[in-house]
């Protein structure tokens, strides 16, 4: 995948993340000074990984630190749920957010011939994403501040046809 197409897809996913979060009542902002090639998602305790198959292949992962998890669960449920890593209902909130972000990105970006898998949830202490080292695979991390506190990391690892 060429640099220009990769950048367009990364920007599309970043925009979709901001748009969906805003629609769900979450206040997030991109931390532009910390955007990086590769993977940089320190302190994460929960991740939702979605596979992307078809014309673009790879993964889209949203990782949250503990404070970000609490902010996302509270914001998306109107305060009706408390964030608890051991509660499948509260962790499923992140899975739903990632589903909406990926759907928005594929549609708004006009990424034809690509589909997403159901989200796979991973919880733990200081979890991290290790993308495949397949030739042509590129990865990028977009960090977001989540109000009232915490961080969300959108990590994309993608490979596609030119």
Residue pairs with C-beta under 8 A, 6 or more apart in sequence:
1 9
1 56
1 136
1 138
1 158
1 159
1 160
1 161
1 162
2 162
5 160
5 162
6 138
6 140
6 158
8 109
9 56
9 105
9 109
9 111
9 156
9 158
9 160
10 140
10 142
10 156
12 105
12 108
12 109
12 111
13 60
13 101
13 102
13 105
13 109
13 142
13 154
13 156
14 30
14 142
14 154
15 105
15 108
16 101
16 102
16 104
16 105
16 108
16 109
17 28
17 62
17 101
17 142
17 144
17 152
17 154
18 28
18 30
18 144
19 104
19 108
20 97
20 100
20 101
20 104
21 27
21 28
21 97
21 144
22 28
24 75
24 76
24 97
24 100
25 75
25 76
25 78
26 71
26 72
26 75
26 76
26 146
26 147
27 75
27 146
27 147
28 144
28 145
28 146
28 147
28 152
29 144
29 145
30 142
30 143
30 144
31 143
31 144
31 145
31 151
34 40
34 143
35 140
35 141
35 142
35 143
36 140
36 141
37 138
37 139
37 140
37 141
38 139
38 140
38 141
39 128
39 129
39 130
39 131
39 139
39 141
39 155
39 157
40 141
40 143
40 153
41 63
41 128
41 129
41 141
41 143
41 153
41 155
42 126
42 128
43 65
43 66
43 126
43 151
44 63
44 64
44 65
44 126
44 127
44 128
44 153
45 64
45 65
45 66
45 69
45 85
45 123
45 124
45 125
45 126
45 127
46 63
46 64
46 69
46 85
46 91
46 94
46 121
46 122
46 123
46 127
47 61
47 62
47 63
47 64
47 94
47 121
47 122
47 123
47 127
47 129
48 61
48 62
48 94
48 95
48 97
48 98
48 119
48 120
48 121
48 122
49 59
49 60
49 61
49 119
49 120
49 121
49 122
49 129
50 59
50 60
50 61
50 98
50 99
50 102
50 116
50 117
50 118
50 119
50 120
51 58
51 59
51 116
51 117
51 120
52 58
52 59
52 60
52 102
52 114
52 115
52 116
52 117
52 158
53 114
53 115
53 116
53 117
54 113
54 114
54 115
55 111
55 112
55 113
55 114
55 160
55 161
56 111
56 113
56 114
56 158
56 159
56 160
57 158
57 159
57 160
58 131
58 132
58 137
58 156
58 157
58 158
58 159
58 160
59 129
59 131
59 155
59 156
59 157
59 158
60 98
60 101
60 102
60 105
60 116
60 154
60 155
60 156
61 98
61 129
61 153
61 154
61 155
61 156
61 157
62 94
62 97
62 98
62 101
62 152
62 153
62 154
62 155
63 127
63 128
63 129
63 152
63 153
63 155
64 72
64 94
64 146
64 150
64 151
64 152
64 153
65 150
65 151
66 83
66 150
67 146
67 149
67 150
67 151
68 146
68 149
68 150
68 151
68 152
69 83
69 85
69 94
69 150
70 82
70 83
70 149
70 150
71 146
71 147
71 148
71 149
71 150
72 83
72 93
72 94
72 97
72 146
72 150
72 152
73 81
73 82
73 83
73 90
73 93
73 94
74 81
74 82
74 83
75 146
76 93
76 96
76 97
77 93
81 87
81 89
81 90
81 93
82 90
83 90
84 90
84 91
85 91
85 123
86 123
91 121
91 123
92 121
94 119
94 121
95 118
95 119
95 121
98 119
99 116
99 118
99 119
101 154
102 116
103 116
105 111
106 114
106 115
106 116
129 155
129 157
131 137
131 139
131 155
131 157
132 157
134 159
136 159
137 157
137 158
137 159
138 157
138 158
138 159
139 155
139 156
139 157
139 158
140 155
140 156
141 153
141 154
141 155
142 153
142 154
142 155
142 156
143 151
143 152
143 153
143 154
144 151
144 152
144 153
144 154
145 151
146 152
